[in-house]
Amino acid sequence: MKQILLVEDSQEIFHLVRGALDSVGRLVWAPTVETARKELSGKEFELILLDVGLPDGSGFDFCQEVTATPKGKRTPILFLTAHDEISEKLMGFSAGGDDYITKPFSPLELKARVEARLRTVSQLKVEGDSLRWKELELLKSKQQVLLYTQKGQEVADLTSIEFKLMMLFAQRPEEVVLRDEILNEVWGEDVHVYSRSVDTHVSK
């Protein structure tokens, strides 16, 4: 059964979320940031639901802390909060959140969003040298991208940079990846590249 972590100080919200996601997975409740840290250190979670205003810290700061780790980067984070200003939503996405749901929320909508995010994660499979996502297969050692269509298999002709970009986006489906982060991941931190180079390569 899928493990979902809810970082939320309200017991009432916990019961509401547990009822909504009962058929989706097992919900683990962490009422504080410190409790959430302990849960994450000893368990694997498929998804995290995160409030912004917590007794011992900010949900935005904790999101950045989680996504700074290799394991955290692979775990979808959905903000679930009463903070509904556009500026706060942008802060949530900039911190590394994958979705932003405001309170009061519909239990049915919450369930649908969580299921959709979990489906996206399950579509991404990494096996040895290859990475499969939907109709694509990326072969890391050969730096090749295979596209499977009704007509058969096609090989995409990509440069080394284009392959690295494709790999980055395939590993983080439906995430907002910042330009500076792309530069560091693909070109490297010690290489000076104009930021618009990202736009040029992605537009291809």
C-alpha positions in Angstrom: 0.0 0.0 0.0 1.2 3.5 -0.9 2.5 5.6 2.0 1.4 9.2 2.2 2.8 11.7 4.7 0.5 14.5 6.0 2.4 17.4 7.7 -0.5 19.3 9.3 -1.1 20.4 12.9 -4.9 20.2 12.8 -6.4 16.9 13.9 -9.7 17.8 12.2 -7.9 18.1 8.8 -6.1 14.9 9.4 -9.4 13.0 9.9 -10.8 14.7 6.8 -7.8 13.8 4.6 -7.7 10.3 6.0 -11.3 9.8 5.0 -10.7 11.2 1.5 -7.6 9.0 0.8 -8.6 5.8 2.6 -8.7 3.8 -0.6 -5.6 5.5 -2.1 -3.0 4.6 0.5 -1.9 4.6 4.2 -1.8 8.1 5.7 0.9 8.9 8.3 0.2 12.1 10.3 3.0 14.5 11.4 1.7 17.5 13.3 5.0 19.3 13.3 8.1 19.7 11.1 10.2 17.8 13.6 7.9 14.9 13.6 7.9 14.9 9.8 11.7 14.9 9.7 11.7 11.8 11.9 9.1 10.0 9.7 11.1 10.8 6.6 14.3 9.6 8.1 13.0 6.1 8.6 10.4 5.5 5.9 9.8 5.8 2.2 6.8 7.9 1.2 5.2 8.1 -2.3 3.7 11.6 -1.6 3.8 14.4 0.9 0.8 16.7 1.8 2.2 19.8 3.5 0.7 22.7 5.3 2.4 26.1 5.3 1.7 27.4 8.8 3.1 24.8 11.2 3.8 25.2 15.0 7.6 24.8 14.7 8.4 26.1 11.2 7.3 27.2 7.7 6.0 24.6 5.2 7.9 26.5 2.4 11.2 26.2 4.2 10.6 22.5 5.0 9.7 21.8 1.3 13.0 23.3 0.3 14.8 21.1 2.9 13.1 18.0 1.6 13.6 18.6 -2.1 17.3 19.4 -1.4 17.8 15.6 -0.8 18.0 13.0 -3.6 15.1 11.0 -2.0 13.1 14.2 -1.5 13.5 15.3 -5.2 11.7 12.1 -6.2 8.8 12.6 -3.8 5.8 14.7 -5.0 4.9 17.5 -2.5 1.4 18.9 -2.5 0.7 22.0 -0.4 -2.6 21.8 1.5 -3.1 25.2 3.2 -5.4 28.1 3.9 -2.8 30.5 2.4 -4.5 31.4 -0.8 -2.7 34.5 -2.1 -1.1 34.2 -5.6 2.2 35.3 -4.1 2.0 32.5 -1.6 1.2 29.9 -4.3 4.2 31.1 -6.3 6.4 30.7 -3.2 5.1 27.1 -2.9 6.0 26.2 -6.4 9.4 28.0 -6.1 10.1 26.0 -2.9 9.7 22.8 -4.9 6.0 22.0 -4.5 4.3 20.1 -7.2 0.7 21.3 -6.5 -1.1 23.8 -4.3 -4.5 23.0 -2.8 -6.3 25.7 -0.7 -8.6 25.1 2.3 -11.4 24.6 2.5 -11.0 21.9 -0.1 -13.2 19.2 -1.6 -12.3 15.7 -0.4 -13.1 14.4 -3.9 -10.9 16.9 -5.6 -8.1 16.2 -3.1 -8.4 12.5 -3.9 -8.3 13.1 -7.6 -5.2 15.3 -7.5 -3.4 12.9 -5.3 -4.2 9.9 -7.5 -3.2 11.8 -10.6 0.2 12.7 -9.1 0.8 9.1 -8.0 -0.1 7.9 -11.5 2.5 10.2 -12.9 5.2 8.9 -10.5 4.3 5.3 -11.3 4.7 5.9 -15.0 8.4 6.7 -14.5 10.5 3.6 -14.2 14.3 3.5 -14.0 15.9 0.1 -14.7 19.7 -0.2 -14.9 20.9 1.7 -17.9 17.5 2.8 -19.2 14.7 5.1 -18.1 11.2 4.5 -19.3 8.5 7.1 -19.2 5.2 6.7 -21.2 6.3 6.2 -24.9 9.9 7.1 -24.3 13.0 5.1 -23.3 16.2 6.8 -22.5 19.4 4.8 -22.8 22.0 6.5 -20.6 25.2 4.8 -21.7 24.4 5.3 -25.4 22.7 8.7 -24.8 19.9 7.7 -27.1 16.2 8.3 -26.9 13.8 5.7 -28.3 10.3 6.6 -29.2 7.7 3.8 -29.3 4.8 4.5 -31.7 2.2 2.4 -33.5 4.6 2.2 -36.4 7.3 0.7 -34.2 10.5 2.1 -32.6 12.2 5.3 -33.7 15.5 6.8 -32.5 15.6 10.5 -31.8 18.8 12.2 -33.0 19.9 14.4 -30.0 23.0 16.2 -29.0 24.6 15.5 -25.6 23.0 18.7 -24.1 19.6 17.8 -25.5 19.8 14.3 -24.1 20.7 15.6 -20.7 17.8 18.0 -20.8 15.5 15.2 -21.8 16.8 13.0 -19.0 16.2 15.8 -16.5 12.7 16.5 -17.6 11.8 12.8 -17.7 13.1 12.3 -14.2 11.0 15.2 -12.9 7.7 15.0 -14.8 5.2 17.9 -14.4 7.6 19.8 -12.1 8.5 23.4 -12.5 12.3 23.3 -13.0 14.0 26.7 -12.6 16.4 28.0 -15.3 19.4 28.2 -12.9 18.7 24.7 -11.8 18.7 23.4 -15.4 22.0 25.2 -16.0 23.6 23.6 -13.0 22.2 20.1 -13.7 23.0 20.0 -17.5 26.0 22.3 -18.0 27.5 22.2 -14.5 28.1 24.8 -11.8 31.6 25.7 -13.0 30.7 26.3 -16.6 29.7 29.8 -17.7 26.7 29.7 -20.0 24.2 32.4 -20.9 20.9 31.7 -19.2 19.1 32.1 -22.5 20.9 29.0 -23.8 18.4 27.0 -21.8 15.5 28.6 -23.8 17.2 27.9 -27.1 17.8 24.2 -26.4 14.4 23.6 -24.8 12.6 25.3 -27.7 14.0 22.6 -30.0 
